[in-house]
């Protein structure tokens, strides 16, 4: 069985497909992203920051509640984490 999409390079190894020609190396690489219909990079960054802010705001009531109910345990755990030597 022959596959028409592979007829031009049927018996060549994959290494032969890599071109050693460096004459076109001065041309900048062409980026095809974002694809049509995708949001712009700035929009993605904005939404990412917005999601992180929302998650931090959701964690705020838990942190305030923990500080009110058991302030010693919360502060002790944070102090222990701050005193641990970072891995080298």
MMTF fields as JSON, N, C-alpha, C and O atoms, coordinates in Angstrom:
{
  "mmtfVersion": "1.0.0",
  "mmtfProducer": "UNKNOWN",
  "numBonds": 351,
  "numAtoms": 352,
  "numGroups": 88,
  "numChains": 1,
  "numModels": 1,
  "chainsPerModel": [1],
  "groupsPerChain": [88],
  "chainIdList": ["A"],
  "bondAtomList": [4, 2, 8, 6, 12, 10, 16, 14, 20, 18, 24, 22, 28, 26, 32, 30, 36, 34, 40, 38, 44, 42, 48, 46, 52, 50, 56, 54, 60, 58, 64, 62, 68, 66, 72, 70, 76, 74, 80, 78, 84, 82, 88, 86, 92, 90, 96, 94, 100, 98, 104, 102, 108, 106, 112, 110, 116, 114, 120, 118, 124, 122, 128, 126, 132, 130, 136, 134, 140, 138, 144, 142, 148, 146, 152, 150, 156, 154, 160, 158, 164, 162, 168, 166, 172, 170, 176, 174, 180, 178, 184, 182, 188, 186, 192, 190, 196, 194, 200, 198, 204, 202, 208, 206, 212, 210, 216, 214, 220, 218, 224, 222, 228, 226, 232, 230, 236, 234, 240, 238, 244, 242, 248, 246, 252, 250, 256, 254, 260, 258, 264, 262, 268, 266, 272, 270, 276, 274, 280, 278, 284, 282, 288, 286, 292, 290, 296, 294, 300, 298, 304, 302, 308, 306, 312, 310, 316, 314, 320, 318, 324, 322, 328, 326, 332, 330, 336, 334, 340, 338, 344, 342, 348, 346],
  "bondOrderList": [1, 1, 1, 1, 1, 1, 1, 1, 1, 1, 1, 1, 1, 1, 1, 1, 1, 1, 1, 1, 1, 1, 1, 1, 1, 1, 1, 1, 1, 1, 1, 1, 1, 1, 1, 1, 1, 1, 1, 1, 1, 1, 1, 1, 1, 1, 1, 1, 1, 1, 1, 1, 1, 1, 1, 1, 1, 1, 1, 1, 1, 1, 1, 1, 1, 1, 1, 1, 1, 1, 1, 1, 1, 1, 1, 1, 1, 1, 1, 1, 1, 1, 1, 1, 1, 1, 1],
  "groupList": [{"groupName": "UNK", "atomNameList": ["N", "CA", "C", "O"], "elementList": ["N", "C", "C", "O"], "formalChargeList": [0, 0, 0, 0], "bondAtomList": [1, 0, 2, 1, 3, 2], "bondOrderList": [1, 1, 2], "singleLetterCode": "X", "chemCompType": "L-PEPTIDE LINKING"}],
  "groupTypeList": [0, 0, 0, 0, 0, 0, 0, 0, 0, 0, 0, 0, 0, 0, 0, 0, 0, 0, 0, 0, 0, 0, 0, 0, 0, 0, 0, 0, 0, 0, 0, 0, 0, 0, 0, 0, 0, 0, 0, 0, 0, 0, 0, 0, 0, 0, 0, 0, 0, 0, 0, 0, 0, 0, 0, 0, 0, 0, 0, 0, 0, 0, 0, 0, 0, 0, 0, 0, 0, 0, 0, 0, 0, 0, 0, 0, 0, 0, 0, 0, 0, 0, 0, 0, 0, 0, 0, 0],
  "groupIdList": [1, 2, 3, 4, 5, 6, 7, 8, 9, 10, 11, 12, 13, 14, 15, 16, 17, 18, 19, 20, 21, 22, 23, 24, 25, 26, 27, 28, 29, 30, 31, 32, 33, 34, 35, 36, 37, 38, 39, 40, 41, 42, 43, 44, 45, 46, 47, 48, 49, 50, 51, 52, 53, 54, 55, 56, 57, 58, 59, 60, 61, 62, 63, 64, 65, 66, 67, 68, 69, 70, 71, 72, 73, 74, 75, 76, 77, 78, 79, 80, 81, 82, 83, 84, 85, 86, 87, 88],
  "secStructList": [7, 7, 7, 4, 4, 4, 4, 4, 4, 1, 1, 1, 7, 4, 4, 4, 4, 1, 7, 7, 7, 7, 4, 4, 4, 4, 1, 7, 7, 7, 7, 7, 7, 1, 7, 6, 6, 1, 7, 7, 2, 2, 2, 2, 2, 2, 2, 2, 2, 2, 2, 2, 2, 2, 2, 2, 2, 2, 2, 2, 2, 2, 2, 2, 2, 2, 2, 2, 2, 7, 2, 2, 2, 2, 2, 2, 2, 2, 2, 2, 2, 2, 2, 1, 7, 7, 7, 7],
  "xCoordList": [0.844, 0.0, 0.89, 1.874, 0.568, 1.328, 0.49, -0.719, 1.185, 0.543, 0.955, 2.147, 0.032, 0.399, 1.122, 1.918, 0.868, 1.519, 2.977, 3.708, 3.431, 4.81, 5.594, 6.696, 5.073, 5.747, 7.05, 7.973, 7.167, 8.377, 9.549, 10.698, 9.312, 10.383, 10.224, 10.456, 9.839, 9.482, 10.658, 10.492, 11.837, 12.943, 14.031, 15.097, 13.795, 14.819, 14.624, 13.493, 15.716, 15.587, 15.188, 15.282, 14.746, 14.271, 15.398, 15.136, 16.647, 17.764, 17.923, 18.317, 17.626, 17.75, 16.705, 16.848, 15.675, 14.641, 15.093, 14.52, 16.119, 16.624, 17.571, 18.525, 17.32, 18.132, 19.368, 19.287, 20.512, 21.746, 21.974, 23.015, 21.032, 21.163, 20.972, 19.928, 21.97, 21.876, 21.719, 21.796, 21.501, 21.365, 20.118, 20.125, 19.068, 17.837, 17.776, 16.714, 18.881, 18.883, 18.682, 18.28, 18.953, 18.817, 17.353, 17.038, 16.473, 15.057, 14.474, 14.748, 13.682, 13.089, 12.063, 11.404, 11.931, 10.936, 9.523, 9.235, 8.671, 7.299, 6.434, 6.465, 5.678, 4.788, 3.358, 2.906, 2.671, 1.288, 0.316, -0.871, 0.81, -0.029, -0.227, 0.69, -1.329, -2.493, -3.266, -3.307, -3.856, -4.655, -5.914, -6.318, -6.536, -7.769, -8.831, -9.099, -9.413, -10.437, -9.897, -10.677, -8.587, -7.987, -7.856, -7.735, -7.878, -7.683, -6.226, -5.325, -6.014, -4.66, -3.881, -4.474, -2.55, -1.695, -1.992, -2.01, -2.22, -2.512, -3.817, -3.926, -4.796, -6.066, -5.879, -6.464, -5.069, -4.812, -4.093, -4.433, -3.101, -2.381, -3.311, -3.239, -4.175, -5.119, -6.066, -6.307, -6.602, -7.526, -6.822, -7.422, -5.564, -4.806, -4.634, -4.829, -4.273, -4.127, -5.459, -5.513, -6.514, -7.845, -8.252, -8.839, -7.952, -8.274, -7.462, -8.001, -6.175, -5.341, -5.865, -5.931, -6.229, -6.788, -8.075, -8.284, -8.939, -10.167, -9.908, -10.59, -8.925, -8.599, -8.032, -8.32, -7.232, -6.705, -7.822, -7.812, -8.775, -9.904, -10.777, -11.344, -10.891, -11.652, -10.942, -11.601, -9.609, -8.857, -8.823, -8.519, -9.126, -9.05, -9.981, -9.527, -11.244, -12.096, -11.562, -11.673, -10.991, -10.423, -9.247, -9.139, -8.373, -7.212, -7.622, -7.073, -8.577, -9.047, -9.712, -9.5, -10.516, -11.17, -10.156, -10.302, -9.141, -8.115, -7.326, -6.954, -7.072, -6.36, -7.193, -6.642, -8.504, -9.371, -9.51, -9.426, -9.723, -9.989, -8.713, -8.71, -7.657, -6.411, -5.194, -4.461, -4.981, -3.894, -2.518, -1.623, -2.333, -1.03, -0.633, 0.522, -1.568, -1.26, -0.921, -0.012, -1.642, -1.393, -0.027, 0.763, 0.239, 1.505, 2.683, 3.769, 2.474, 3.537, 3.897, 5.074, 2.898, 3.152, 3.888, 4.78, 3.528, 4.204, 5.625, 6.525, 5.847, 7.191, 8.087, 9.255, 7.545, 8.327, 8.688, 9.798, 7.767, 8.048, 9.088, 9.891, 9.078, 10.049, 11.441, 12.433, 11.527, 12.825, 13.473, 14.66, 12.718, 13.273, 14.24, 13.94, 15.393, 16.426, 16.001, 15.618, 16.059, 15.647, 16.625, 17.814, 16.121, 17.013, 18.05, 17.765, 19.244, 20.34, 20.321, 21.177],
  "yCoordList": [-1.171, 0.0, 1.235, 1.285, 2.207, 3.455, 4.591, 4.694, 5.415, 6.588, 7.799, 8.102, 8.492, 9.583, 10.739, 11.428, 10.965, 12.083, 11.805, 12.727, 10.534, 10.191, 9.738, 9.211, 9.922, 9.397, 10.127, 9.503, 11.416, 12.146, 11.81, 12.015, 11.319, 11.002, 9.587, 9.344, 8.694, 7.348, 6.592, 5.951, 6.651, 5.856, 6.687, 6.153, 7.958, 8.774, 8.739, 8.795, 8.647, 8.677, 10.067, 11.037, 10.15, 11.437, 12.458, 13.659, 12.014, 12.95, 13.688, 14.854, 13.033, 13.672, 14.768, 15.615, 14.76, 15.778, 17.111, 18.151, 17.093, 18.317, 18.978, 18.353, 20.202, 20.908, 21.494, 22.048, 21.368, 21.95, 23.328, 23.938, 23.824, 25.125, 26.224, 26.292, 27.079, 28.173, 29.518, 30.55, 29.539, 30.812, 31.558, 32.788, 30.855, 31.5, 31.722, 32.063, 31.542, 31.675, 33.12, 33.362, 34.083, 35.488, 35.918, 36.941, 35.17, 35.527, 35.247, 34.197, 36.164, 35.932, 34.805, 34.624, 34.054, 32.981, 33.553, 34.602, 32.872, 33.322, 32.673, 31.455, 33.474, 32.961, 32.978, 33.972, 31.884, 31.779, 31.894, 31.601, 32.314, 32.421, 33.882, 34.672, 34.276, 33.47, 33.149, 33.947, 32.004, 31.589, 32.434, 33.052, 32.47, 33.25, 32.771, 31.574, 33.702, 33.377, 33.238, 33.195, 33.167, 33.077, 34.482, 35.454, 34.591, 35.921, 36.361, 35.534, 37.639, 38.197, 37.854, 37.543, 37.912, 37.576, 38.485, 38.026, 39.753, 40.68, 40.312, 40.462, 39.838, 39.424, 38.196, 38.104, 37.256, 36.045, 36.396, 35.866, 37.286, 37.699, 38.418, 38.194, 39.274, 39.991, 39.027, 39.15, 38.069, 37.111, 36.223, 35.852, 35.873, 35.073, 35.835, 35.275, 37.1, 37.915, 38.086, 38.097, 38.218, 38.353, 37.082, 37.162, 35.928, 34.65, 34.489, 34.063, 34.825, 34.733, 35.68, 35.306, 36.877, 37.822, 37.282, 37.399, 36.693, 36.101, 34.969, 34.859, 34.126, 33.039, 33.566, 33.027, 34.612, 35.205, 35.825, 35.732, 36.451, 37.021, 35.936, 36.14, 34.79, 33.681, 33.082, 32.574, 33.132, 32.587, 33.547, 33.131, 34.81, 35.801, 35.506, 35.613, 35.143, 34.83, 33.653, 33.661, 32.656, 31.524, 31.987, 31.607, 32.804, 33.281, 34.15, 34.008, 35.046, 35.909, 35.07, 35.302, 34.098, 33.212, 32.405, 32.24, 31.905, 31.126, 32.014, 31.569, 33.247, 34.168, 34.533, 34.745, 34.609, 34.941, 33.747, 33.905, 32.54, 31.356, 30.807, 30.504, 30.677, 30.09, 30.86, 30.362, 32.065, 32.891, 32.287, 32.431, 31.625, 31.05, 29.97, 29.911, 29.117, 28.01, 28.519, 28.003, 29.517, 30.054, 30.737, 30.503, 31.579, 32.304, 31.366, 31.569, 30.348, 29.383, 28.598, 28.356, 28.202, 27.474, 28.336, 27.848, 29.606, 30.504, 30.792, 30.891, 30.93, 31.186, 29.973, 30.126, 28.782, 27.57, 27.459, 27.043, 27.824, 27.767, 28.811, 28.58, 29.953, 31.003, 30.643, 31.097, 29.832, 29.485, 28.287, 28.027, 27.569, 26.403, 26.883, 27.802, 26.257, 26.63, 26.176, 25.019, 27.054, 26.631, 25.602, 25.639, 24.68, 23.663, 24.321, 25.284, 23.782, 24.355, 23.88, 24.273],
  "zCoordList": [0.0, 0.0, 0.0, 0.738, -0.797, -0.875, -0.291, -0.5, 0.433, 1.004, 0.184, 0.116, -0.432, -1.345, -0.651, -1.29, 0.623, 1.291, 1.608, 1.972, 1.477, 1.784, 0.558, 0.709, -0.63, -1.82, -2.129, -2.654, -1.829, -2.171, -1.249, -1.642, -0.076, 0.86, 1.423, 2.608, 0.581, 1.015, 1.63, 2.668, 1.017, 1.509, 2.188, 2.496, 2.425, 3.065, 4.585, 5.068, 5.33, 6.79, 7.254, 6.503, 8.488, 8.995, 9.072, 9.006, 9.208, 9.277, 7.958, 7.946, 6.862, 5.556, 5.371, 4.489, 6.18, 6.057, 6.637, 6.313, 7.496, 8.092, 7.106, 6.645, 6.79, 5.806, 6.476, 7.572, 5.81, 6.316, 5.723, 5.967, 4.957, 4.314, 5.352, 6.0, 5.512, 6.482, 5.8, 6.466, 4.49, 3.773, 4.232, 4.281, 4.563, 5.0, 6.495, 7.016, 7.204, 8.661, 9.099, 10.237, 8.226, 8.607, 8.666, 9.275, 8.057, 8.072, 9.454, 10.035, 9.985, 11.31, 11.236, 10.212, 12.318, 12.316, 12.238, 12.814, 11.541, 11.366, 12.435, 12.614, 13.131, 14.165, 13.628, 13.061, 13.813, 13.36, 14.532, 14.385, 15.684, 16.861, 17.21, 16.984, 17.729, 18.007, 16.728, 15.791, 16.713, 15.571, 15.476, 16.461, 14.313, 14.181, 15.172, 15.285, 15.869, 16.85, 18.259, 19.211, 18.419, 19.752, 20.328, 19.582, 21.669, 22.26, 22.145, 22.003, 22.208, 22.134, 23.402, 24.436, 23.32, 24.467, 25.661, 26.803, 25.403, 26.505, 27.205, 28.422, 26.464, 27.054, 27.929, 29.008, 27.471, 28.25, 29.555, 30.613, 29.483, 30.687, 31.657, 32.865, 31.143, 31.994, 32.692, 33.893, 31.945, 32.548, 33.563, 34.572, 33.317, 34.276, 35.586, 36.664, 35.49, 36.699, 37.415, 38.644, 36.657, 37.248, 37.993, 39.073, 37.437, 38.089, 39.372, 40.394, 39.332, 40.537, 41.616, 42.787, 41.24, 42.206, 42.814, 44.021, 41.996, 42.5, 43.481, 44.5, 43.179, 44.106, 45.418, 46.487, 45.332, 46.567, 47.397, 48.624, 46.737, 47.47, 48.091, 49.164, 47.433, 48.014, 49.223, 50.131, 49.252, 50.375, 51.556, 52.674, 51.332, 52.396, 53.573, 54.713, 53.376, 54.54, 55.365, 56.591, 54.713, 55.442, 56.302, 57.467, 55.729, 56.467, 57.646, 58.738, 57.441, 58.525, 59.606, 60.796, 59.194, 60.173, 60.961, 62.172, 60.297, 60.992, 61.951, 63.037, 61.568, 62.461, 63.683, 64.763, 63.529, 64.655, 65.596, 66.814, 65.034, 65.852, 66.488, 67.681, 65.738, 66.246, 65.729, 64.875, 66.243, 65.719, 65.976, 65.144, 67.091, 67.41, 66.429, 66.007, 66.058, 65.151, 63.751, 63.101, 63.299, 61.959, 61.91, 60.995, 62.899, 62.916, 63.175, 62.631, 63.998, 64.272, 63.02, 62.755, 62.253, 61.011, 59.999, 59.305, 59.906, 58.959, 59.41, 58.577, 60.724, 61.228, 60.973, 60.615, 61.156, 60.886, 59.421, 59.086, 58.541, 57.107, 56.715, 55.812, 57.388, 57.08, 57.563, 56.992, 58.605, 59.167, 58.478, 58.675, 57.687, 56.988, 55.923, 55.161, 55.878, 54.918, 53.513, 53.344, 52.503, 51.146, 50.591, 50.906, 49.762, 49.183, 48.285, 47.573, 48.337, 47.536, 46.112, 45.319]
}
